[in-house]
Amino acid sequence: MLLMFSSCGLIAWPGKSCRKHEDCGGLKEGYCSYAEICTTECDADRPCPEDSVCVPQTRRPGVCLQKCEQDSECRSDFACRESTCQLKDPFARPLP
């Protein structure tokens, strides 16, 4: 996983754990998703940061998700599916 640093220390990347949008500072247009991971919207004009991939959404812009090759690269409540870290059970968390 690519770790990015700023003069203030470690900053956010797609897949970083978060509780609020402010936890995703440093990730351009980043926000904390309902799955409590930092992400950002993406499309042909807004590519994802390195080590993440744009996953299309129905009727919405895509979102950047952390790339992976195996489950151990993802948080414990995520699994490596289609080369991205995704919630093991997306229905286990209530929508905001």
Summary of the structure (lengths in Angstrom):
residues: 96
radius of gyration: 12.7
end to end distance: 28.2
largest distance: 38.2
contacts: 257
relative contact order: 0.17
helix: 7%
strand: 38%
